């Protein structure tokens, strides 16, 4: 299932809740079927990956969820597929 850049994750309401577009190329959302035993699951991220020409999804289970709202994750997020790298603090993406 390959979606174009103009069909971003905020359109994909089936599997995710509270999907937010951080930048035109980065979005995050929460799995709809959260494990009730896990009280603070981490969000799922998508970034538009130019080398792959698609929205590339990845979990953040290795990151510390400092705050859910506004979203704050530590440490920085780095996707080796294209080198997209930045922090999510105070609900904002900060490129590194
Ligand atoms: Zn990438």
PDB file of the backbone (N, CA, C, O) and the ligand in Angstrom, with CONECT records:
HET     ZN  A 101       1
ATOM      1  N   UNK A   1       0.861  -1.183   0.000  1.00  0.00           N
ATOM      2  CA  UNK A   1       0.000   0.000   0.000  1.00  0.00           C
ATOM      3  C   UNK A   1       0.900   1.238   0.000  1.00  0.00           C
ATOM      4  O   UNK A   1       1.462   1.622   1.026  1.00  0.00           O
ATOM      5  N   UNK A   2       1.015   1.833  -1.151  1.00  0.00           N
ATOM      6  CA  UNK A   2       1.919   2.973  -1.299  1.00  0.00           C
ATOM      7  C   UNK A   2       1.076   4.214  -1.519  1.00  0.00           C
ATOM      8  O   UNK A   2       0.327   4.294  -2.492  1.00  0.00           O
ATOM      9  N   UNK A   3       1.191   5.171  -0.632  1.00  0.00           N
ATOM     10  CA  UNK A   3       0.366   6.371  -0.708  1.00  0.00           C
ATOM     11  C   UNK A   3       1.211   7.572  -1.138  1.00  0.00           C
ATOM     12  O   UNK A   3       2.366   7.699  -0.731  1.00  0.00           O
ATOM     13  N   UNK A   4       0.643   8.436  -1.947  1.00  0.00           N
ATOM     14  CA  UNK A   4       1.406   9.588  -2.420  1.00  0.00           C
ATOM     15  C   UNK A   4       1.533  10.662  -1.346  1.00  0.00           C
ATOM     16  O   UNK A   4       0.851  10.632  -0.321  1.00  0.00           O
ATOM     17  N   UNK A   5       2.413  11.595  -1.608  1.00  0.00           N
ATOM     18  CA  UNK A   5       2.679  12.669  -0.643  1.00  0.00           C
ATOM     19  C   UNK A   5       1.423  13.460  -0.323  1.00  0.00           C
ATOM     20  O   UNK A   5       1.264  13.939   0.800  1.00  0.00           O
ATOM     21  N   UNK A   6       0.529  13.606  -1.293  1.00  0.00           N
ATOM     22  CA  UNK A   6      -0.678  14.400  -1.041  1.00  0.00           C
ATOM     23  C   UNK A   6      -1.789  13.578  -0.392  1.00  0.00           C
ATOM     24  O   UNK A   6      -2.923  14.046  -0.295  1.00  0.00           O
ATOM     25  N   UNK A   7      -1.480  12.367   0.052  1.00  0.00           N
ATOM     26  CA  UNK A   7      -2.420  11.580   0.855  1.00  0.00           C
ATOM     27  C   UNK A   7      -1.702  11.263   2.171  1.00  0.00           C
ATOM     28  O   UNK A   7      -1.291  10.123   2.390  1.00  0.00           O
ATOM     29  N   UNK A   8      -1.550  12.258   3.044  1.00  0.00           N
ATOM     30  CA  UNK A   8      -0.726  12.085   4.246  1.00  0.00           C
ATOM     31  C   UNK A   8      -1.412  11.264   5.324  1.00  0.00           C
ATOM     32  O   UNK A   8      -2.607  10.981   5.229  1.00  0.00           O
ATOM     33  N   UNK A   9      -0.658  10.880   6.353  1.00  0.00           N
ATOM     34  CA  UNK A   9      -1.217  10.020   7.403  1.00  0.00           C
ATOM     35  C   UNK A   9      -2.471  10.571   8.070  1.00  0.00           C
ATOM     36  O   UNK A   9      -3.274   9.789   8.578  1.00  0.00           O
ATOM     37  N   UNK A  10      -2.666  11.870   8.087  1.00  0.00           N
ATOM     38  CA  UNK A  10      -3.878  12.407   8.716  1.00  0.00           C
ATOM     39  C   UNK A  10      -5.136  11.944   7.991  1.00  0.00           C
ATOM     40  O   UNK A  10      -6.232  12.022   8.546  1.00  0.00           O
ATOM     41  N   UNK A  11      -4.992  11.464   6.763  1.00  0.00           N
ATOM     42  CA  UNK A  11      -6.163  10.939   6.035  1.00  0.00           C
ATOM     43  C   UNK A  11      -6.470   9.493   6.382  1.00  0.00           C
ATOM     44  O   UNK A  11      -7.543   8.989   6.048  1.00  0.00           O
ATOM     45  N   UNK A  12      -5.559   8.833   7.035  1.00  0.00           N
ATOM     46  CA  UNK A  12      -5.707   7.389   7.229  1.00  0.00           C
ATOM     47  C   UNK A  12      -6.383   7.132   8.569  1.00  0.00           C
ATOM     48  O   UNK A  12      -5.717   6.750   9.531  1.00  0.00           O
ATOM     49  N   UNK A  13      -7.655   7.329   8.642  1.00  0.00           N
ATOM     50  CA  UNK A  13      -8.322   7.300   9.937  1.00  0.00           C
ATOM     51  C   UNK A  13      -8.647   5.893  10.405  1.00  0.00           C
ATOM     52  O   UNK A  13      -9.123   5.724  11.528  1.00  0.00           O
ATOM     53  N   UNK A  14      -8.408   4.876   9.583  1.00  0.00           N
ATOM     54  CA  UNK A  14      -8.860   3.539   9.945  1.00  0.00           C
ATOM     55  C   UNK A  14      -8.117   2.940  11.134  1.00  0.00           C
ATOM     56  O   UNK A  14      -8.737   2.361  12.025  1.00  0.00           O
ATOM     57  N   UNK A  15      -6.823   3.074  11.151  1.00  0.00           N
ATOM     58  CA  UNK A  15      -6.015   2.317  12.096  1.00  0.00           C
ATOM     59  C   UNK A  15      -5.454   3.158  13.222  1.00  0.00           C
ATOM     60  O   UNK A  15      -4.932   2.621  14.199  1.00  0.00           O
ATOM     61  N   UNK A  16      -5.557   4.487  13.095  1.00  0.00           N
ATOM     62  CA  UNK A  16      -4.837   5.347  14.027  1.00  0.00           C
ATOM     63  C   UNK A  16      -5.774   6.398  14.578  1.00  0.00           C
ATOM     64  O   UNK A  16      -6.734   6.796  13.918  1.00  0.00           O
ATOM     65  N   UNK A  17      -5.499   6.838  15.769  1.00  0.00           N
ATOM     66  CA  UNK A  17      -6.276   7.920  16.348  1.00  0.00           C
ATOM     67  C   UNK A  17      -5.365   9.118  16.564  1.00  0.00           C
ATOM     68  O   UNK A  17      -4.149   8.985  16.700  1.00  0.00           O
ATOM     69  N   UNK A  18      -5.982  10.280  16.591  1.00  0.00           N
ATOM     70  CA  UNK A  18      -5.252  11.505  16.916  1.00  0.00           C
ATOM     71  C   UNK A  18      -4.003  11.651  16.060  1.00  0.00           C
ATOM     72  O   UNK A  18      -2.906  11.868  16.575  1.00  0.00           O
ATOM     73  N   UNK A  19      -4.177  11.533  14.764  1.00  0.00           N
ATOM     74  CA  UNK A  19      -3.023  11.707  13.886  1.00  0.00           C
ATOM     75  C   UNK A  19      -2.790  13.195  13.672  1.00  0.00           C
ATOM     76  O   UNK A  19      -3.699  13.933  13.294  1.00  0.00           O
ATOM     77  N   UNK A  20      -1.582  13.615  13.915  1.00  0.00           N
ATOM     78  CA  UNK A  20      -1.214  15.024  13.802  1.00  0.00           C
ATOM     79  C   UNK A  20      -0.108  15.174  12.767  1.00  0.00           C
ATOM     80  O   UNK A  20       0.824  14.372  12.702  1.00  0.00           O
ATOM     81  N   UNK A  21      -0.234  16.206  11.974  1.00  0.00           N
ATOM     82  CA  UNK A  21       0.799  16.519  10.999  1.00  0.00           C
ATOM     83  C   UNK A  21       1.751  17.517  11.659  1.00  0.00           C
ATOM     84  O   UNK A  21       1.373  18.658  11.925  1.00  0.00           O
ATOM     85  N   UNK A  22       2.973  17.090  11.920  1.00  0.00           N
ATOM     86  CA  UNK A  22       3.948  17.981  12.569  1.00  0.00           C
ATOM     87  C   UNK A  22       4.525  18.968  11.575  1.00  0.00           C
ATOM     88  O   UNK A  22       4.646  20.159  11.862  1.00  0.00           O
ATOM     89  N   UNK A  23       4.875  18.468  10.417  1.00  0.00           N
ATOM     90  CA  UNK A  23       5.357  19.278   9.305  1.00  0.00           C
ATOM     91  C   UNK A  23       4.713  18.671   8.067  1.00  0.00           C
ATOM     92  O   UNK A  23       4.083  17.617   8.159  1.00  0.00           O
ATOM     93  N   UNK A  24       4.858  19.315   6.906  1.00  0.00           N
ATOM     94  CA  UNK A  24       4.290  18.688   5.704  1.00  0.00           C
ATOM     95  C   UNK A  24       4.854  17.302   5.428  1.00  0.00           C
ATOM     96  O   UNK A  24       4.255  16.532   4.676  1.00  0.00           O
ATOM     97  N   UNK A  25       6.006  16.968   6.029  1.00  0.00           N
ATOM     98  CA  UNK A  25       6.655  15.693   5.750  1.00  0.00           C
ATOM     99  C   UNK A  25       6.716  14.751   6.944  1.00  0.00           C
ATOM    100  O   UNK A  25       7.250  13.648   6.829  1.00  0.00           O
ATOM    101  N   UNK A  26       6.178  15.163   8.090  1.00  0.00           N
ATOM    102  CA  UNK A  26       6.254  14.320   9.290  1.00  0.00           C
ATOM    103  C   UNK A  26       4.911  14.351  10.015  1.00  0.00           C
ATOM    104  O   UNK A  26       4.322  15.410  10.230  1.00  0.00           O
ATOM    105  N   UNK A  27       4.443  13.155  10.386  1.00  0.00           N
ATOM    106  CA  UNK A  27       3.188  13.046  11.127  1.00  0.00           C
ATOM    107  C   UNK A  27       3.333  11.970  12.198  1.00  0.00           C
ATOM    108  O   UNK A  27       4.208  11.108  12.112  1.00  0.00           O
ATOM    109  N   UNK A  28       2.463  12.030  13.210  1.00  0.00           N
ATOM    110  CA  UNK A  28       2.453  10.965  14.204  1.00  0.00           C
ATOM    111  C   UNK A  28       1.021  10.673  14.607  1.00  0.00           C
ATOM    112  O   UNK A  28       0.124  11.497  14.433  1.00  0.00           O
ATOM    113  N   UNK A  29       0.829   9.482  15.148  1.00  0.00           N
ATOM    114  CA  UNK A  29      -0.492   9.094  15.621  1.00  0.00           C
ATOM    115  C   UNK A  29      -0.359   7.988  16.646  1.00  0.00           C
ATOM    116  O   UNK A  29       0.729   7.489  16.930  1.00  0.00           O
ATOM    117  N   UNK A  30      -1.519   7.623  17.195  1.00  0.00           N
ATOM    118  CA  UNK A  30      -1.526   6.623  18.276  1.00  0.00           C
ATOM    119  C   UNK A  30      -2.248   5.384  17.772  1.00  0.00           C
ATOM    120  O   UNK A  30      -3.282   5.488  17.112  1.00  0.00           O
ATOM    121  N   UNK A  31      -1.707   4.215  18.081  1.00  0.00           N
ATOM    122  CA  UNK A  31      -2.383   2.985  17.655  1.00  0.00           C
ATOM    123  C   UNK A  31      -3.787   2.936  18.245  1.00  0.00           C
ATOM    124  O   UNK A  31      -3.989   3.252  19.417  1.00  0.00           O
ATOM    125  N   UNK A  32      -4.759   2.536  17.418  1.00  0.00           N
ATOM    126  CA  UNK A  32      -6.143   2.512  17.873  1.00  0.00           C
ATOM    127  C   UNK A  32      -6.359   1.423  18.915  1.00  0.00           C
ATOM    128  O   UNK A  32      -7.066   1.628  19.902  1.00  0.00           O
ATOM    129  N   UNK A  33      -5.744   0.264  18.690  1.00  0.00           N
ATOM    130  CA  UNK A  33      -5.927  -0.845  19.618  1.00  0.00           C
ATOM    131  C   UNK A  33      -4.804  -0.856  20.639  1.00  0.00           C
ATOM    132  O   UNK A  33      -3.909  -1.700  20.599  1.00  0.00           O
ATOM    133  N   UNK A  34      -4.870   0.085  21.541  1.00  0.00           N
ATOM    134  CA  UNK A  34      -3.825   0.169  22.547  1.00  0.00           C
ATOM    135  C   UNK A  34      -3.974  -0.980  23.526  1.00  0.00           C
ATOM    136  O   UNK A  34      -5.076  -1.367  23.915  1.00  0.00           O
ATOM    137  N   UNK A  35      -2.838  -1.500  23.901  1.00  0.00           N
ATOM    138  CA  UNK A  35      -2.825  -2.560  24.890  1.00  0.00           C
ATOM    139  C   UNK A  35      -3.227  -1.953  26.230  1.00  0.00           C
ATOM    140  O   UNK A  35      -2.527  -1.078  26.741  1.00  0.00           O
ATOM    141  N   UNK A  36      -4.344  -2.401  26.809  1.00  0.00           N
ATOM    142  CA  UNK A  36      -4.798  -1.795  28.068  1.00  0.00           C
ATOM    143  C   UNK A  36      -3.824  -1.998  29.216  1.00  0.00           C
ATOM    144  O   UNK A  36      -3.895  -1.295  30.224  1.00  0.00           O
ATOM    145  N   UNK A  37      -2.911  -2.958  29.070  1.00  0.00           N
ATOM    146  CA  UNK A  37      -1.921  -3.169  30.133  1.00  0.00           C
ATOM    147  C   UNK A  37      -0.779  -2.176  30.047  1.00  0.00           C
ATOM    148  O   UNK A  37       0.016  -2.036  30.977  1.00  0.00           O
ATOM    149  N   UNK A  38      -0.712  -1.495  28.930  1.00  0.00           N
ATOM    150  CA  UNK A  38       0.375  -0.545  28.726  1.00  0.00           C
ATOM    151  C   UNK A  38      -0.237   0.844  28.802  1.00  0.00           C
ATOM    152  O   UNK A  38      -0.912   1.273  27.867  1.00  0.00           O
ATOM    153  N   UNK A  39      -0.013   1.542  29.888  1.00  0.00           N
ATOM    154  CA  UNK A  39      -0.779   2.773  30.087  1.00  0.00           C
ATOM    155  C   UNK A  39      -0.303   3.939  29.220  1.00  0.00           C
ATOM    156  O   UNK A  39      -1.099   4.819  28.893  1.00  0.00           O
ATOM    157  N   UNK A  40       0.964   3.963  28.845  1.00  0.00           N
ATOM    158  CA  UNK A  40       1.436   5.086  28.029  1.00  0.00           C
ATOM    159  C   UNK A  40       2.173   4.564  26.801  1.00  0.00           C
ATOM    160  O   UNK A  40       3.400   4.631  26.744  1.00  0.00           O
ATOM    161  N   UNK A  41       1.445   4.049  25.824  1.00  0.00           N
ATOM    162  CA  UNK A  41       2.139   3.575  24.622  1.00  0.00           C
ATOM    163  C   UNK A  41       2.739   4.748  23.868  1.00  0.00           C
ATOM    164  O   UNK A  41       2.245   5.873  23.942  1.00  0.00           O
ATOM    165  N   UNK A  42       3.796   4.470  23.152  1.00  0.00           N
ATOM    166  CA  UNK A  42       4.449   5.528  22.394  1.00  0.00           C
ATOM    167  C   UNK A  42       3.787   5.696  21.038  1.00  0.00           C
ATOM    168  O   UNK A  42       3.201   4.754  20.505  1.00  0.00           O
ATOM    169  N   UNK A  43       3.881   6.892  20.481  1.00  0.00           N
ATOM    170  CA  UNK A  43       3.238   7.141  19.194  1.00  0.00           C
ATOM    171  C   UNK A  43       3.999   6.481  18.042  1.00  0.00           C
ATOM    172  O   UNK A  43       5.153   6.075  18.171  1.00  0.00           O
ATOM    173  N   UNK A  44       3.306   6.397  16.928  1.00  0.00           N
ATOM    174  CA  UNK A  44       3.869   5.904  15.687  1.00  0.00           C
ATOM    175  C   UNK A  44       4.150   7.125  14.822  1.00  0.00           C
ATOM    176  O   UNK A  44       3.360   8.069  14.791  1.00  0.00           O
ATOM    177  N   UNK A  45       5.271   7.102  14.125  1.00  0.00           N
ATOM    178  CA  UNK A  45       5.629   8.243  13.277  1.00  0.00           C
ATOM    179  C   UNK A  45       5.669   7.831  11.813  1.00  0.00           C
ATOM    180  O   UNK A  45       5.992   6.692  11.475  1.00  0.00           O
ATOM    181  N   UNK A  46       5.335   8.779  10.964  1.00  0.00           N
ATOM    182  CA  UNK A  46       5.547   8.618   9.529  1.00  0.00           C
ATOM    183  C   UNK A  46       6.332   9.817   9.041  1.00  0.00           C
ATOM    184  O   UNK A  46       6.120  10.945   9.485  1.00  0.00           O
ATOM    185  N   UNK A  47       7.223   9.559   8.138  1.00  0.00           N
ATOM    186  CA  UNK A  47       7.875  10.685   7.455  1.00  0.00           C
ATOM    187  C   UNK A  47       7.840  10.407   5.964  1.00  0.00           C
ATOM    188  O   UNK A  47       7.860   9.258   5.521  1.00  0.00           O
ATOM    189  N   UNK A  48       7.786  11.486   5.206  1.00  0.00           N
ATOM    190  CA  UNK A  48       7.865  11.343   3.759  1.00  0.00           C
ATOM    191  C   UNK A  48       9.324  11.090   3.417  1.00  0.00           C
ATOM    192  O   UNK A  48      10.186  11.931   3.674  1.00  0.00           O
ATOM    193  N   UNK A  49       9.595   9.928   2.836  1.00  0.00           N
ATOM    194  CA  UNK A  49      10.965   9.497   2.599  1.00  0.00           C
ATOM    195  C   UNK A  49      11.286   9.682   1.118  1.00  0.00           C
ATOM    196  O   UNK A  49      10.872   8.868   0.293  1.00  0.00           O
ATOM    197  N   UNK A  50      12.016  10.737   0.772  1.00  0.00           N
ATOM    198  CA  UNK A  50      12.264  10.996  -0.658  1.00  0.00           C
ATOM    199  C   UNK A  50      12.929   9.836  -1.395  1.00  0.00           C
ATOM    200  O   UNK A  50      12.523   9.527  -2.515  1.00  0.00           O
ATOM    201  N   UNK A  51      13.954   9.171  -0.800  1.00  0.00           N
ATOM    202  CA  UNK A  51      14.577   8.079  -1.564  1.00  0.00           C
ATOM    203  C   UNK A  51      13.607   6.938  -1.870  1.00  0.00           C
ATOM    204  O   UNK A  51      13.737   6.256  -2.886  1.00  0.00           O
ATOM    205  N   UNK A  52      12.638   6.740  -0.984  1.00  0.00           N
ATOM    206  CA  UNK A  52      11.701   5.628  -1.178  1.00  0.00           C
ATOM    207  C   UNK A  52      10.411   6.084  -1.847  1.00  0.00           C
ATOM    208  O   UNK A  52       9.637   5.257  -2.330  1.00  0.00           O
ATOM    209  N   UNK A  53      10.172   7.401  -1.880  1.00  0.00           N
ATOM    210  CA  UNK A  53       8.969   7.915  -2.516  1.00  0.00           C
ATOM    211  C   UNK A  53       7.698   7.467  -1.842  1.00  0.00           C
ATOM    212  O   UNK A  53       6.691   7.223  -2.507  1.00  0.00           O
ATOM    213  N   UNK A  54       7.734   7.356  -0.526  1.00  0.00           N
ATOM    214  CA  UNK A  54       6.532   6.931   0.195  1.00  0.00           C
ATOM    215  C   UNK A  54       6.592   7.417   1.639  1.00  0.00           C
ATOM    216  O   UNK A  54       7.637   7.837   2.138  1.00  0.00           O
ATOM    217  N   UNK A  55       5.423   7.344   2.297  1.00  0.00           N
ATOM    218  CA  UNK A  55       5.358   7.591   3.734  1.00  0.00           C
ATOM    219  C   UNK A  55       5.919   6.368   4.434  1.00  0.00           C
ATOM    220  O   UNK A  55       5.453   5.249   4.222  1.00  0.00           O
ATOM    221  N   UNK A  56       6.912   6.588   5.259  1.00  0.00           N
ATOM    222  CA  UNK A  56       7.602   5.499   5.920  1.00  0.00           C
ATOM    223  C   UNK A  56       7.233   5.535   7.406  1.00  0.00           C
ATOM    224  O   UNK A  56       7.464   6.536   8.084  1.00  0.00           O
ATOM    225  N   UNK A  57       6.669   4.457   7.896  1.00  0.00           N
ATOM    226  CA  UNK A  57       6.213   4.417   9.281  1.00  0.00           C
ATOM    227  C   UNK A  57       7.206   3.735  10.192  1.00  0.00           C
ATOM    228  O   UNK A  57       7.912   2.814   9.782  1.00  0.00           O
ATOM    229  N   UNK A  58       7.258   4.196  11.444  1.00  0.00           N
ATOM    230  CA  UNK A  58       8.145   3.589  12.429  1.00  0.00           C
ATOM    231  C   UNK A  58       7.617   3.874  13.824  1.00  0.00           C
ATOM    232  O   UNK A  58       7.103   4.958  14.101  1.00  0.00           O
ATOM    233  N   UNK A  59       7.750   2.893  14.690  1.00  0.00           N
ATOM    234  CA  UNK A  59       7.375   3.094  16.083  1.00  0.00           C
ATOM    235  C   UNK A  59       8.474   3.827  16.840  1.00  0.00           C
ATOM    236  O   UNK A  59       9.567   4.057  16.322  1.00  0.00           O
ATOM    237  N   UNK A  60       8.158   4.184  18.072  1.00  0.00           N
ATOM    238  CA  UNK A  60       9.139   4.917  18.880  1.00  0.00           C
ATOM    239  C   UNK A  60       9.293   4.241  20.239  1.00  0.00           C
ATOM    240  O   UNK A  60       9.476   4.903  21.261  1.00  0.00           O
ATOM    241  N   UNK A  61       9.214   2.899  20.232  1.00  0.00           N
ATOM    242  CA  UNK A  61       9.215   2.195  21.521  1.00  0.00           C
ATOM    243  C   UNK A  61      10.541   2.337  22.257  1.00  0.00           C
ATOM    244  O   UNK A  61      10.597   2.103  23.464  1.00  0.00           O
ATOM    245  N   UNK A  62      11.615   2.717  21.553  1.00  0.00           N
ATOM    246  CA  UNK A  62      12.901   2.905  22.226  1.00  0.00           C
ATOM    247  C   UNK A  62      13.075   4.313  22.777  1.00  0.00           C
ATOM    248  O   UNK A  62      14.104   4.634  23.372  1.00  0.00           O
ATOM    249  N   UNK A  63      12.059   5.152  22.575  1.00  0.00           N
ATOM    250  CA  UNK A  63      12.160   6.532  23.039  1.00  0.00           C
ATOM    251  C   UNK A  63      11.376   6.722  24.335  1.00  0.00           C
ATOM    252  O   UNK A  63      10.445   5.977  24.641  1.00  0.00           O
ATOM    253  N   UNK A  64      11.780   7.729  25.073  1.00  0.00           N
ATOM    254  CA  UNK A  64      11.079   8.065  26.308  1.00  0.00           C
ATOM    255  C   UNK A  64       9.967   9.055  25.985  1.00  0.00           C
ATOM    256  O   UNK A  64      10.212  10.122  25.423  1.00  0.00           O
ATOM    257  N   UNK A  65       8.746   8.685  26.349  1.00  0.00           N
ATOM    258  CA  UNK A  65       7.616   9.595  26.157  1.00  0.00           C
ATOM    259  C   UNK A  65       7.581  10.522  27.376  1.00  0.00           C
ATOM    260  O   UNK A  65       7.070  10.168  28.439  1.00  0.00           O
ATOM    261  N   UNK A  66       8.137  11.706  27.186  1.00  0.00           N
ATOM    262  CA  UNK A  66       8.202  12.664  28.298  1.00  0.00           C
ATOM    263  C   UNK A  66       6.824  13.250  28.554  1.00  0.00           C
ATOM    264  O   UNK A  66       6.406  13.410  29.701  1.00  0.00           O
ATOM    265  N   UNK A  67       6.121  13.568  27.469  1.00  0.00           N
ATOM    266  CA  UNK A  67       4.797  14.150  27.592  1.00  0.00           C
ATOM    267  C   UNK A  67       3.980  13.758  26.378  1.00  0.00           C
ATOM    268  O   UNK A  67       4.472  13.800  25.250  1.00  0.00           O
ATOM    269  N   UNK A  68       2.721  13.374  26.610  1.00  0.00           N
ATOM    270  CA  UNK A  68       1.860  12.985  25.504  1.00  0.00           C
ATOM    271  C   UNK A  68       1.246  14.221  24.836  1.00  0.00           C
ATOM    272  O   UNK A  68       1.127  14.271  23.612  1.00  0.00           O
ATOM    273  N   UNK A  69       0.865  15.198  25.627  1.00  0.00           N
ATOM    274  CA  UNK A  69       0.264  16.406  25.074  1.00  0.00           C
ATOM    275  C   UNK A  69       0.660  17.608  25.900  1.00  0.00           C
ATOM    276  O   UNK A  69       0.255  17.713  27.057  1.00  0.00           O
ATOM    277  N   UNK A  70       1.453  18.533  25.334  1.00  0.00           N
ATOM    278  CA  UNK A  70       2.029  18.463  23.989  1.00  0.00           C
ATOM    279  C   UNK A  70       3.082  17.365  23.885  1.00  0.00           C
ATOM    280  O   UNK A  70       3.754  17.035  24.862  1.00  0.00           O
ATOM    281  N   UNK A  71       3.209  16.818  22.714  1.00  0.00           N
ATOM    282  CA  UNK A  71       4.105  15.679  22.540  1.00  0.00           C
ATOM    283  C   UNK A  71       5.562  16.066  22.771  1.00  0.00           C
ATOM    284  O   UNK A  71       6.046  17.073  22.254  1.00  0.00           O
ATOM    285  N   UNK A  72       6.238  15.252  23.549  1.00  0.00           N
ATOM    286  CA  UNK A  72       7.660  15.447  23.830  1.00  0.00           C
ATOM    287  C   UNK A  72       8.299  14.073  23.945  1.00  0.00           C
ATOM    288  O   UNK A  72       7.955  13.289  24.829  1.00  0.00           O
ATOM    289  N   UNK A  73       9.237  13.786  23.039  1.00  0.00           N
ATOM    290  CA  UNK A  73       9.975  12.528  23.050  1.00  0.00           C
ATOM    291  C   UNK A  73      11.454  12.823  23.203  1.00  0.00           C
ATOM    292  O   UNK A  73      11.961  13.821  22.692  1.00  0.00           O
ATOM    293  N   UNK A  74      12.128  11.951  23.907  1.00  0.00           N
ATOM    294  CA  UNK A  74      13.589  12.017  24.009  1.00  0.00           C
ATOM    295  C   UNK A  74      14.151  10.629  23.800  1.00  0.00           C
ATOM    296  O   UNK A  74      13.467   9.668  24.153  1.00  0.00           O
ATOM    297  N   UNK A  75      15.336  10.444  23.256  1.00  0.00           N
ATOM    298  CA  UNK A  75      16.130  11.492  22.598  1.00  0.00           C
ATOM    299  C   UNK A  75      15.561  11.824  21.213  1.00  0.00           C
ATOM    300  O   UNK A  75      14.393  11.555  20.932  1.00  0.00           O
ATOM    301  N   UNK A  76      16.392  12.405  20.363  1.00  0.00           N
ATOM    302  CA  UNK A  76      15.947  12.805  19.030  1.00  0.00           C
ATOM    303  C   UNK A  76      15.572  11.584  18.197  1.00  0.00           C
ATOM    304  O   UNK A  76      15.991  10.463  18.483  1.00  0.00           O
ATOM    305  N   UNK A  77      14.774  11.827  17.162  1.00  0.00           N
ATOM    306  CA  UNK A  77      14.379  10.786  16.222  1.00  0.00           C
ATOM    307  C   UNK A  77      15.293  10.870  14.999  1.00  0.00           C
ATOM    308  O   UNK A  77      15.533  11.946  14.451  1.00  0.00           O
ATOM    309  N   UNK A  78      15.788   9.714  14.595  1.00  0.00           N
ATOM    310  CA  UNK A  78      16.653   9.664  13.414  1.00  0.00           C
ATOM    311  C   UNK A  78      16.221   8.487  12.555  1.00  0.00           C
ATOM    312  O   UNK A  78      16.162   7.352  13.027  1.00  0.00           O
ATOM    313  N   UNK A  79      15.921   8.763  11.293  1.00  0.00           N
ATOM    314  CA  UNK A  79      15.569   7.704  10.354  1.00  0.00           C
ATOM    315  C   UNK A  79      16.724   7.522   9.382  1.00  0.00           C
ATOM    316  O   UNK A  79      16.974   8.378   8.533  1.00  0.00           O
ATOM    317  N   UNK A  80      17.429   6.398   9.511  1.00  0.00           N
ATOM    318  CA  UNK A  80      18.628   6.180   8.679  1.00  0.00           C
ATOM    319  C   UNK A  80      18.319   6.068   7.189  1.00  0.00           C
ATOM    320  O   UNK A  80      19.208   6.255   6.359  1.00  0.00           O
ATOM    321  N   UNK A  81      17.064   5.764   6.840  1.00  0.00           N
ATOM    322  CA  UNK A  81      16.723   5.576   5.426  1.00  0.00           C
ATOM    323  C   UNK A  81      17.010   6.823   4.599  1.00  0.00           C
ATOM    324  O   UNK A  81      17.375   6.717   3.428  1.00  0.00           O
ATOM    325  N   UNK A  82      16.849   8.006   5.197  1.00  0.00           N
ATOM    326  CA  UNK A  82      17.080   9.236   4.438  1.00  0.00           C
ATOM    327  C   UNK A  82      17.779  10.298   5.275  1.00  0.00           C
ATOM    328  O   UNK A  82      18.025  11.404   4.793  1.00  0.00           O
ATOM    329  N   UNK A  83      18.105   9.972   6.532  1.00  0.00           N
ATOM    330  CA  UNK A  83      18.825  10.923   7.364  1.00  0.00           C
ATOM    331  C   UNK A  83      17.956  11.990   8.003  1.00  0.00           C
ATOM    332  O   UNK A  83      18.478  12.943   8.581  1.00  0.00           O
ATOM    333  N   UNK A  84      16.622  11.847   7.909  1.00  0.00           N
ATOM    334  CA  UNK A  84      15.747  12.799   8.594  1.00  0.00           C
ATOM    335  C   UNK A  84      15.992  12.689  10.095  1.00  0.00           C
ATOM    336  O   UNK A  84      15.946  11.595  10.657  1.00  0.00           O
ATOM    337  N   UNK A  85      16.250  13.813  10.735  1.00  0.00           N
ATOM    338  CA  UNK A  85      16.701  13.801  12.122  1.00  0.00           C
ATOM    339  C   UNK A  85      16.169  15.049  12.820  1.00  0.00           C
ATOM    340  O   UNK A  85      16.309  16.159  12.306  1.00  0.00           O
ATOM    341  N   UNK A  86      15.565  14.869  13.981  1.00  0.00           N
ATOM    342  CA  UNK A  86      15.090  16.034  14.714  1.00  0.00           C
ATOM    343  C   UNK A  86      14.514  15.644  16.056  1.00  0.00           C
ATOM    344  O   UNK A  86      14.366  14.465  16.378  1.00  0.00           O
ATOM    345  N   UNK A  87      14.195  16.658  16.823  1.00  0.00           N
ATOM    346  CA  UNK A  87      13.577  16.483  18.129  1.00  0.00           C
ATOM    347  C   UNK A  87      12.078  16.774  18.031  1.00  0.00           C
ATOM    348  O   UNK A  87      11.644  17.575  17.203  1.00  0.00           O
ATOM    349  N   UNK A  88      11.300  16.117  18.881  1.00  0.00           N
ATOM    350  CA  UNK A  88       9.901  16.488  19.058  1.00  0.00           C
ATOM    351  C   UNK A  88       9.765  16.977  20.492  1.00  0.00           C
ATOM    352  O   UNK A  88       9.822  16.201  21.446  1.00  0.00           O
ATOM    353  N   UNK A  89       9.584  18.283  20.614  1.00  0.00           N
ATOM    354  CA  UNK A  89       9.463  18.899  21.937  1.00  0.00           C
ATOM    355  C   UNK A  89       8.349  19.928  21.889  1.00  0.00           C
ATOM    356  O   UNK A  89       8.226  20.684  20.926  1.00  0.00           O
ATOM    357  N   UNK A  90       7.548  19.947  22.929  1.00  0.00           N
ATOM    358  CA  UNK A  90       6.451  20.904  23.034  1.00  0.00           C
ATOM    359  C   UNK A  90       5.531  20.831  21.808  1.00  0.00           C
ATOM    360  O   UNK A  90       5.011  21.842  21.338  1.00  0.00           O
ATOM    361  N   UNK A  91       5.345  19.582  21.296  1.00  0.00           N
ATOM    362  CA  UNK A  91       4.455  19.407  20.146  1.00  0.00           C
ATOM    363  C   UNK A  91       4.994  19.918  18.842  1.00  0.00           C
ATOM    364  O   UNK A  91       4.247  20.032  17.870  1.00  0.00           O
ATOM    365  N   UNK A  92       6.281  20.234  18.791  1.00  0.00           N
ATOM    366  CA  UNK A  92       6.878  20.801  17.584  1.00  0.00           C
ATOM    367  C   UNK A  92       8.045  19.939  17.112  1.00  0.00           C
ATOM    368  O   UNK A  92       8.763  19.339  17.911  1.00  0.00           O
ATOM    369  N   UNK A  93       8.211  19.897  15.795  1.00  0.00           N
ATOM    370  CA  UNK A  93       9.381  19.243  15.221  1.00  0.00           C
ATOM    371  C   UNK A  93      10.510  20.257  15.109  1.00  0.00           C
ATOM    372  O   UNK A  93      10.319  21.362  14.602  1.00  0.00           O
ATOM    373  N   UNK A  94      11.691  19.867  15.589  1.00  0.00           N
ATOM    374  CA  UNK A  94      12.877  20.723  15.449  1.00  0.00           C
ATOM    375  C   UNK A  94      13.915  19.919  14.708  1.00  0.00           C
ATOM    376  O   UNK A  94      14.471  18.962  15.247  1.00  0.00           O
ATOM    377  N   UNK A  95      14.179  20.301  13.484  1.00  0.00           N
ATOM    378  CA  UNK A  95      15.189  19.600  12.689  1.00  0.00           C
ATOM    379  C   UNK A  95      16.568  19.762  13.309  1.00  0.00           C
ATOM    380  O   UNK A  95      16.882  20.793  13.902  1.00  0.00           O
ATOM    381  N   UNK A  96      17.377  18.732  13.162  1.00  0.00           N
ATOM    382  CA  UNK A  96      18.756  18.775  13.662  1.00  0.00           C
ATOM    383  C   UNK A  96      19.684  18.830  12.457  1.00  0.00           C
ATOM    384  O   UNK A  96      20.904  18.873  12.619  1.00  0.00           O
TER     385      UNK A  96
HETATM  386 ZN    ZN A 101      13.390   8.099   5.260  1.00  0.00          ZN
END
